[in-house]
Amino acid sequence: MDDLVILNAKELITLSGKHKGTRMTTQIGTEKAHAGKEMKELGILENASIGIKDGKISYIGESRPAKKEIDASGKVVMPGFVDSHTHLVFAGNRADEFELRILGKSYKEIAELGGGITNTVRSTRKASEEELFEEAIKRLDYALLYGTTTIEIKSGYGLSSKDEIKMLRVIESLNEEHPISVVPTFLGAHSVPPETNKEKYIEELLKMTREASKFAKFCDVFCEQGVFTKKESRKILENGLKFGLIPKIHADELSSSGGSELAGEIGAISAEHLVYPSDKGIELMKKAGTIAVLLPGASLFLSHKPPVKKFMNAEIPIAIGSDFNPGSSPVLSMPIIIGLTCILLGLSPAEAITAATINSAYAIGLGEQVGSLEPGKDADILILNVSSYQEIPYWFGFNPVDIVVKKGKIIKAGNPA
């Protein structure tokens, strides 16, 4: 007998991309991230049920007896949101910089005044592991309320061997202590610390990577003018590969820096931001199978947009993340991020949902475990207080999440909002 069955979903969004309205009972079928027209295919089943046993999805279709039942009549049932790009561990805030931007200062101008990443580095270095953990766990609690069941967290506010490893230890503790699955990324190459020069810091980065690889799954780098060049970024990422760290790239956010090109050349799992990618970069990303992770929160706060149509036309899979950070995207609600994806970036609700689930799962190497509702996958499931997926971005700012199931366990029941 199954442990749990969710019954009578008005819309059961499978994201399998294979069913086209038919009931399915097969084993895991999704083999890759969805691209182009595939991103519109949500694999919706009407008035369907989903069974759960031992933390996994056991079947989808006609209901069977189970130890516990949840009636989802009139509601949407879908995979948990996967937030594929965050900077969730940090101390302090940068509300003063928010005001400066409103008054007309640019991102670069604020950085030149001692703000930006360096500002948060100062606060994060002063904070203890315990203090960072306590603040971060509150943020994960908030993300859970809004339906995030898997999240990527980057280091990058330490910018020294001691403090980067401190951040990675905190990220590891979060994964151990919180229901949300946490995926760690080493982003020691987020900036150059003010107490040294770039050449010396790169040498320190190369040395700290060995220790970082004990905690992290990915190695990321901010490939950008004034930060790390394409050549320097390649050196950092290739060094990460020596220690088993899969490459990711903060690419072409403020200018055409060559980051998208490097992503394709080095075979990065994802390139992120991508506001100013070159045509060559898009071509190389396509050949390499690199996923484009777009960040509409940063688009809102920094008033810039990536060339979404180019990625769609090239059939490059698009994922989205919150980019939650204290400077350029203090947004952690994935329903809001989905709304911004539609409003600012022009993706349809179906495409935005695909980007926030199965494609984001592939962008952090978990596409065979989470991101879609298929037998054999983890039972990470949301029950929403809406009758259609179209309402998720439409009711902008509202929380549609009623119940969160994580690996078969109900960890949030009833919507307080």
HELIX and SHEET records of a PDB file:
HELIX    1   1 GLY A   36  LYS A   40  5                                   5    
HELIX    2   2 ALA A   95  ILE A  102  1                                   8    
HELIX    3   3 TYR A  107  GLU A  112  1                                   6    
HELIX    4   4 ILE A  117  LYS A  126  1                                  10    
HELIX    5   5 GLU A  129  LEU A  145  1                                  17    
HELIX    6   6 SER A  161  GLU A  177  1                                  17    
HELIX    7   7 LYS A  198  ALA A  212  1                                  15    
HELIX    8   8 LYS A  230  LYS A  242  1                                  13    
HELIX    9   9 GLY A  259  ILE A  266  1                                   8    
HELIX   10  10 ASP A  279  ALA A  288  1                                  10    
HELIX   11  11 PRO A  296  LEU A  302  1                                   7    
HELIX   12  12 VAL A  308  ASN A  313  1                                   6    
HELIX   13  13 MET A  334  LEU A  345  1                                  12    
HELIX   14  14 PRO A  349  ALA A  356  1                                   8    
HELIX   15  15 ILE A  358  ALA A  363  1                                   6    
HELIX   16  16 GLU A  391  TYR A  394  1                                   4    
SHEET    1   A 4 LYS A  56  GLY A  61  0                                        
SHEET    2   A 4 ILE A  44  LYS A  53 -1                                        
SHEET    3   A 4 ASP A   2  ILE A  13 -1                                        
SHEET    4   A 4 ALA A  66  ASP A  71  1                                        
SHEET    1   B 7 LYS A  56  GLY A  61  0                                        
SHEET    2   B 7 ILE A  44  LYS A  53 -1                                        
SHEET    3   B 7 ASP A   2  ILE A  13 -1                                        
SHEET    4   B 7 VAL A  76  PRO A  79  1                                        
SHEET    5   B 7 ILE A 381  LEU A 384 -1                                        
SHEET    6   B 7 VAL A 401  LYS A 406 -1                                        
SHEET    7   B 7 LYS A 409  ALA A 413 -1                                        
SHEET    1   C 8 PHE A  81  ASP A  83  0                                        
SHEET    2   C 8 THR A 148  LYS A 154  1                                        
SHEET    3   C 8 SER A 181  ALA A 189  1                                        
SHEET    4   C 8 PHE A 218  CYS A 223  1                                        
SHEET    5   C 8 ILE A 246  ALA A 251  1                                        
SHEET    6   C 8 SER A 270  HIS A 273  1                                        
SHEET    7   C 8 ILE A 291  LEU A 294  1                                        
SHEET    8   C 8 ILE A 318  ILE A 320  1                                        
END                                                                             
